[in-house]
Amino acid sequence: MLVDSDVLIWYLRGRPKAAQFLDDLPVLQLSAVSYMELVQGMRNKRELELLKADLDQRRATLLPITEAISVRAVTLVENHFHSHALQLADALIAATAIEHGLSIATANDKHYNVITQLKIEVFRPD
């Protein structure tokens, strides 16, 4: 399962349900895009170091953007931007899940519902 940025943000905000969800995963996998979104949300280097330490402790797997992921994301944007406003980051994250044969855990299911090839595991922080 690929964990979307929003689930990790809920965890970083101290939501117990998000922490339990991550603790229950056999392996934490996230897109390089999700990681970069988290980095951009850090207020300083100290928070970044804590994030990196936490991901290391969880043995998180960071899935890079490959050529195949880029090609698939382009197609997703071409097919869904004008009709459903699919954004670049979401297209890359969805393409990562699809290319790796993974479902995606997200609370932002409305961002991904239009992508029929993607299996969505809806996460609710409350």
C-alpha positions in Angstrom: 0.0 0.0 0.0 1.2 3.5 -0.9 0.5 6.1 1.8 -0.6 9.5 0.6 0.8 12.7 2.0 -2.4 13.6 3.9 -2.2 10.4 6.0 1.3 11.3 7.0 0.3 14.9 7.7 -2.4 13.7 10.1 0.2 11.6 11.8 2.6 14.5 12.1 -0.2 16.6 13.6 -0.5 14.0 16.4 -3.7 12.2 15.3 -3.7 8.8 17.2 -5.7 7.1 14.5 -3.1 8.0 11.9 -0.3 6.8 14.1 -2.1 3.5 14.7 -2.7 3.1 10.9 1.0 3.6 10.2 2.0 1.3 13.0 -0.2 -1.5 11.6 1.4 -1.4 8.1 3.8 -4.2 7.4 5.8 -1.6 5.4 5.5 2.1 4.9 5.8 3.0 1.3 5.5 6.6 0.0 6.1 8.4 -3.3 9.0 10.7 -3.6 6.4 13.4 -4.3 4.7 12.8 -0.9 8.1 13.0 0.8 8.8 16.3 -1.0 5.4 17.6 0.1 6.2 16.7 3.7 9.6 18.4 3.5 7.9 21.6 2.1 5.6 21.5 5.2 8.5 21.5 7.7 9.0 24.8 9.4 12.7 24.4 10.0 15.7 21.9 9.7 14.9 20.5 13.1 11.5 19.4 12.0 13.0 17.9 8.9 15.5 15.9 10.9 12.7 14.6 13.1 10.7 13.6 10.0 13.7 11.8 8.5 14.5 10.0 11.8 10.8 8.9 12.1 10.7 7.6 8.5 14.1 5.8 9.1 12.7 4.2 12.3 9.7 3.0 10.4 11.9 1.7 7.6 9.9 3.7 5.1 10.4 2.9 1.5 10.6 5.9 -0.8 9.5 5.1 -4.3 11.2 7.4 -6.9 9.7 8.9 -9.9 10.6 6.7 -12.8 10.2 7.2 -16.6 7.2 4.9 -16.5 5.6 6.8 -13.6 6.2 10.1 -15.5 4.6 8.7 -18.7 1.6 7.4 -16.8 1.2 10.7 -14.9 1.2 12.6 -18.1 -1.6 10.5 -19.4 -3.6 10.9 -16.2 -3.3 14.7 -16.4 -4.2 14.7 -20.1 -7.3 12.6 -19.3 -8.4 14.2 -16.1 -7.2 17.7 -15.6 -9.8 19.5 -17.6 -12.7 17.4 -16.4 -11.7 16.8 -12.8 -8.8 19.3 -12.1 -6.3 16.4 -11.4 -3.2 18.1 -10.1 0.4 17.3 -10.9 1.4 15.9 -7.5 -1.7 13.7 -7.3 -1.1 12.4 -10.8 2.4 11.5 -9.9 1.4 9.8 -6.6 -1.4 7.9 -8.3 0.9 6.9 -11.2 3.4 5.6 -8.6 0.8 3.4 -6.9 -0.4 2.1 -10.3 3.1 1.3 -11.6 3.9 -0.5 -8.4 0.6 -2.4 -8.3 -0.3 -0.8 -5.0 -3.5 0.6 -3.5 -3.3 4.1 -2.0 -4.3 5.0 1.5 -5.7 8.6 1.5 -8.3 10.8 3.1 -8.4 12.8 -0.2 -10.2 10.1 -2.1 -12.1 12.8 -4.1 -8.7 13.7 -5.7 -8.3 10.1 -7.0 -11.8 8.8 -7.5 -11.7 9.5 -11.3 -8.7 7.2 -11.8 -10.3 3.9 -12.4 -7.0 1.9 -12.4 -6.3 3.0 -8.9 -7.5 1.1 -5.8 -8.3 3.5 -3.0 -8.2 2.7 0.7 -10.0 5.5 2.3 -8.5 6.7 5.6 -10.4 9.0 8.0 -8.4 10.6 10.8 -11.4 10.8 13.2 
